[in-house]
Amino acid sequence: MAAGEPTLPERGSTLLAPPIAAQLTTAGLLGAALLAALHTTSGLGGVGLMGGALVLVLGGALLARSGERSLGPAGSVTLLRLVLIAGVAGLVVQHLAGRPVRDVVLVGLTVAALALDAVDGWVARRTGTCTERGARFDMESDAFLLLLLAVYVASDLGPWVLLVGGMRYLFVAAGWVWPWLTAPLPARYSAKVVAALQGVALVVASAHVLPGWAAAALVGAALVALVWSFGVSVQWLARHADPGAAQRTTPVVGTEFSWWRGLLTGLAALVLVAVLVAPRDPSALVWGSYLRLPLEGVAGLALLVLLPDRWRRLLAVVVGVLLGVGAVLTAFDVGFVSVLARPFDPVLDSPLLEDGVGFVGSTYGSAAEVAAIVAAIVLGVLLVAGAGMAARRVAGAAARHRRGTLRVLAALGGVWLVGAVAGLQTVPGVPVAAATTAAATVDRAAAMRTAFADAQRFRAESGSDAWADAPAADLLGGLRGKDVVVAIVESYGRSALDDPGLAATVAPAVDAGQARLAGAGYGARSGFLTSSVVGSGSWLAHATLLSGLRVDNQQRYYTLTSSDRFTLSAAFARAGWETAAVQPGTTRAWPEGRFYGYQRAYNVHDLGYRGPSFGWASMPDQVVLDRVSRLELDRPARGPVMAEVDLVSSHAPWTPLPHMVDWDTLGDGSQFAAQAAPTDAAARSTEQVRQDYAHSVAYTMDALTSWVQRSADPNLVVVVVGDHQPAPLVTGPGAGKDVPISILSRDPAVLDRVGSWGWSPGLRPTPDAPTWPMEAFRDRFLGAYSGPPRL
């Protein structure tokens, strides 16, 4: 601005000098609209939306702290460029996260932003509103756009491309060390040409219109020109350096350093970093995970430092509390991944917390249950409150040293960017650049949207059933006169047969059971089903098996059991069977029994067991099977029976383990007292847990096959199926969800009905046996043993 030229407010024109608050608000609304449009038309996801919004917020905060009352008409044009740059940033962030981006959209936004670069200068000259701050705003917008393009291109051509977009920032950082580099430079036409070349080269490379070698050559030439241009500038500054500049320093405003306060601030910063980088997957709980650099911490602290004091204090506490809540959810994620092989869903999984508490109580006693609840509450409060106080302390300390903090954060942002593009790692498989909290937030938001949409879709699915109106005469004619027992074996997964460390115990027991059954005249056919759950949630797998719908969360279960869906057990009831459920794991009323079509339901209190508790599975499977015979199959004057029987000796924690006893001496189970030796379940190694699991499955298969062998009913048909794979602690990662299923019968006609299924002969399915979704079993079973459904 020329000396004596009036400032913008003195011009008296609201059109030329709109208030900066109005300009920033308008830019924010336009930016939100652009990001929403990109989300709708170009698939910009949650990560990209957060990246674009961050650029808008940080850019607005920097401008708000500039002290300007207005950015002028040229500044309004540059703000529009900032809006377009935020859109580019969103796309680049999404690309950096490994998600697809449309080149044409990114290039279009970039070209528009570059075109406006000429417009804002023209507007400033025509309106006489050229200012030093406006020129600085324009230059920083150009530099940041080039950095974004360099990040996008670097993913294809290599990390060296970052030098094209980062050279300007390296030059600024060098000025912090050598102040003579911050002196004004004379205008050079060659510098403008070189700057324009960088934009052209990066835009062409971003468009992917050239072969890879040609794009690399073009960008490499631009980089050479850029190095030359900066070299010329540095040489000029060195020749004209003021020798006394290094001696003139700006006084530091602040308070005397206190080691105690510094230690507390450092500890607070470590707490926040640990919260931000804590992994959600237990397999990633290694020391290297806590040496990562969290982008959210860098950007969030920069924003807090730029805010006015009254807003910063409040927002720091709010952000800290939210981080603490996120840490609690992360802890739930670790637990759920360990047991269920999936993260915690706040919408769908809340009912499972009560079941988890009940499992602790039934396994380790009421004292352990109370202690677990108290510990969880205390830890949760400490995490939330501690993170809030830590954020307030760190933000306050950073604000007292604002300039130094922003410089450090800028340097850390550069390190993060290089680490992200170059794939730097703290330890193998653990990247230096972390955005764990942002990714978790996006994932949880997406999971919540999916959950609400899934509820609507599943409600429609549960109301559509081709078998619902099938007459009794058309149902299950191939099993007339047979007693049918559906034996659901807890945690009996494919790993029990395929994992060498488990199969060494389980396979001999299954083979011995097969020999036992063959000696009694039983044949068997076996395959695999893919369960809806892993590790826990048995009732969801049972619902999937019997309803013909995939039930993999609690909301689906509630929707299903409140519908009139026609279940497999209800089909037996309609066709004339007496139906019963024998559930030793149920301790209270089970109203869902009416939905399934069971006429009788037995819980743990109805089975007359007086022996010791075997972990969560209070009674041995031998006792359960004996009660099936006494309560259902041996009743006089009965019709054919269909019974679901839950065998739970193979339920976690797989200790203590029962052993086979003489069937004739079972009685009330008191004789098992000698087998229930106290065991410290929590102190076992992983290998001990695996072996205990294998022995529990072997015991269940021994009990089941010996019970079938000694059955006096020649018309007994048994369906044996696992409900889900055990926890990943037992199987290791990537074990899948498949479970074995077998049909046993002494009547060849029963097995002939499923001959077209391609199942393996015998009780142990071969590795290449067919694998179906568990929800497909109901329809296939009804189709094999019934007439076709009437549509």
VENWO-V678506 format. One record per run of one state. SS is the DSSP state (a for helix, b for strand, c for the rest). FROM is the first residue (numbers start at 1). TO is the last residue. Records with the same first field share a line. If there is no record, write none. Layout:
SS: FROM-TO / FROM-TO
//
This chain:
c: 1-8 / 12-19 / 43-45 / 65-71 / 97-102 / 128-131 / 158-158 / 178-178 / 183-188 / 208-211 / 240-244 / 248-258 / 278-281 / 285-286 / 292-292 / 307-308 / 341-349 / 365-365 / 401-401 / 423-424 / 428-429 / 432-432 / 435-435 / 463-471 / 475-476 / 480-482 / 490-494 / 499-499 / 520-522 / 531-533 / 535-537 / 548-553 / 562-567 / 575-577 / 584-591 / 597-599 / 603-603 / 607-613 / 615-616 / 618-620 / 634-640 / 648-662 / 666-669 / 676-680 / 684-685 / 710-715 / 723-724 / 726-727 / 732-737 / 746-747 / 753-754 / 758-759 / 762-770 / 786-791
a: 9-11 / 20-42 / 46-64 / 72-96 / 103-127 / 132-157 / 159-177 / 179-182 / 189-207 / 212-239 / 245-247 / 259-277 / 282-284 / 287-291 / 295-306 / 309-340 / 350-364 / 366-400 / 402-422 / 436-462 / 472-474 / 477-479 / 495-498 / 500-519 / 538-547 / 554-561 / 568-574 / 592-596 / 604-606 / 621-633 / 663-665 / 670-675 / 681-683 / 686-709 / 728-731 / 748-752 / 755-757 / 774-785
b: 293-294 / 425-427 / 430-431 / 433-434 / 483-489 / 523-530 / 534-534 / 578-583 / 600-602 / 614-614 / 617-617 / 641-647 / 716-722 / 725-725 / 738-745 / 760-761 / 771-773
//
